[in-house]
Amino acid sequence: MSISSDALVCLLFFLLQLLENVLKVIKTEGEVQQKAISEVYEKLNLLEQGMKNFFTEGTPSVDQNFGLIDIVFVSIFGAYKAQ
């Protein structure tokens, strides 16, 4: 599978936006944090939908309940304690 330079630029832009919202989740509290959590959730869903274009046989997963997005989410937030 090859990826065009335009697609790579779009992916990097998307990931920077995702990272910006993840940092808001970590650094803020209250209503601002809740809004950032919603934005992260929306962006992860968008990423998962976009992955369907690259993985026509289904998104990669460890089993039926634990997919690539779950791995990304745990790797980002796994070190933080829930409030």
C-alpha positions in Angstrom: 0.0 0.0 0.0 1.4 3.4 -0.9 0.1 6.7 0.3 0.2 9.9 -1.8 2.0 13.0 -0.4 -1.3 14.9 -0.3 -2.8 12.1 1.8 0.2 12.1 4.1 0.0 15.9 4.6 -3.7 15.6 5.5 -3.0 12.7 7.9 -0.3 14.7 9.6 -2.6 17.8 9.9 -5.3 15.6 11.4 -2.9 14.0 13.9 -1.7 17.5 15.0 -5.3 18.5 15.6 -5.9 15.3 17.5 -2.8 15.9 19.6 -3.9 19.5 20.4 -7.2 18.2 21.7 -5.6 15.4 23.7 -3.3 18.0 25.4 -6.5 20.0 26.3 -8.0 16.9 27.9 -4.9 16.5 30.0 -4.3 20.1 31.0 -7.8 21.4 31.6 -10.8 20.7 33.8 -14.5 21.1 33.9 -16.5 22.2 30.9 -13.4 22.9 28.7 -12.1 19.4 29.4 -15.5 17.9 28.5 -15.5 19.7 25.2 -12.0 18.5 24.5 -13.0 14.9 25.3 -15.9 15.2 22.8 -13.6 16.6 20.1 -11.1 13.8 20.7 -13.9 11.3 20.4 -15.2 12.8 17.2 -11.7 12.9 15.7 -11.0 9.3 16.6 -14.3 8.3 15.0 -13.4 10.2 11.9 -10.0 8.5 11.8 -11.7 5.1 12.2 -14.0 5.9 9.3 -11.1 7.1 7.2 -9.2 3.9 7.8 -12.0 1.9 6.1 -10.7 3.4 2.8 -7.3 1.9 3.3 -8.4 -1.4 4.9 -11.1 -2.7 2.6 -11.3 -6.1 4.4 -12.0 -4.4 7.7 -9.9 -2.4 10.2 -7.0 -4.1 11.8 -7.8 -5.5 15.2 -6.3 -7.8 17.8 -9.7 -9.4 18.3 -13.3 -8.4 17.6 -13.4 -6.0 20.6 -10.0 -4.4 20.5 -9.0 -2.5 17.3 -6.3 -0.1 16.2 -8.1 2.9 17.5 -8.3 1.3 20.9 -4.6 0.7 20.9 -4.0 4.4 20.0 -6.3 5.6 22.7 -4.7 3.4 25.4 -1.2 4.4 24.3 -2.1 8.1 24.7 -4.2 8.0 27.9 -2.9 4.8 29.6 -0.5 6.6 31.8 -3.1 9.0 33.2 -5.4 8.3 36.2 -9.1 9.0 35.6 -10.5 11.8 37.8 
